[in-house]
Amino acid sequence: MDNAIEPLILDLVEWVAETPKPYADVMDAWRTSCPRLTVWEDALDRGLVSRVARVGGGFEVAATKAGIAALRISGRGDA
């Protein structure tokens, strides 16, 4: 894991920890085609965020318990 993108991963987790976001919004903001900037993929692979089916259709992205714990460990508040 590249330590340079670690803060970006925590930014993503912190953003969805505030309130779950629609999957499309997360993809618009965080998906990239750059092979060196894998924030979304790394957060998902680590189990820090999850994609959850929404009532009425579609998906939303939320922070997992592991994601919230990572925020606390990093000193990013009471997420």
N, C-alpha and C positions, 0 to 999 in steps of 0.2 A: 504494500500500500504506500502510495506516495504521500508523505506527510504534508505536502503543499496543498492538497485538496481536502485534507481532513476538516479544516474550518468550513469549507463549502458544504460538506456532507452534514455537518452539524447545523449549518444555516438552513438546509432543506428540512431536516428533522424538526428544528425549532419552528419553522414556518407552518408545517402541517400539525405540529403539536398544539398550536394556538386553537385551531379548529380544523377538522378534516376538510380537504380541498377536493373539488372535482378532478378526476383523473386528467381530463383534457387540459385543465388549467395548469396542473403540475407538469404535464408534458410540454406545454407551451413555454413554461418558465425554465425547466430544468433539463430537458432532453437535448443532447448535443451529438453531432456526428464526429466530434473530435475524439480520437482514440485515447488521448491523454487526459481527457476531462470526463470521467465516468461517474459523476456525482450520483445521478439517479440509480444507475446500475449497482454502484458500491453500497449505497444506503439500503437498497432492496436485498442484495446478496447478504449483507450483514444482519438482516432482520430488524433494521432500525425503523423501517416504514413498511406498510402493507397496503395492498390494493383490496378494497372491500366492496362488495356489491351494495349498491344503493337501493333503497326502497323506491319502486317506481322505475327502475332501470338505470343503467350506467354504473360507473364505479367512482369511488372516492379514495383518496390516499390519506392515511392516518399514521401517526407515530405509534409504534408498538411499545410495549413495556420496556423492551431492551433499548429502544430509541430514547424514551424518557429517562431511563437510567443513565444513558450516555450523556444526555444533556446535563443531568445533575452532577455527574463525575467531572464534566468539563467546566463546571461552574457557571453554566448558562441559566441559572435561576431555578424556579420551581415548576418548570414545564410539566 
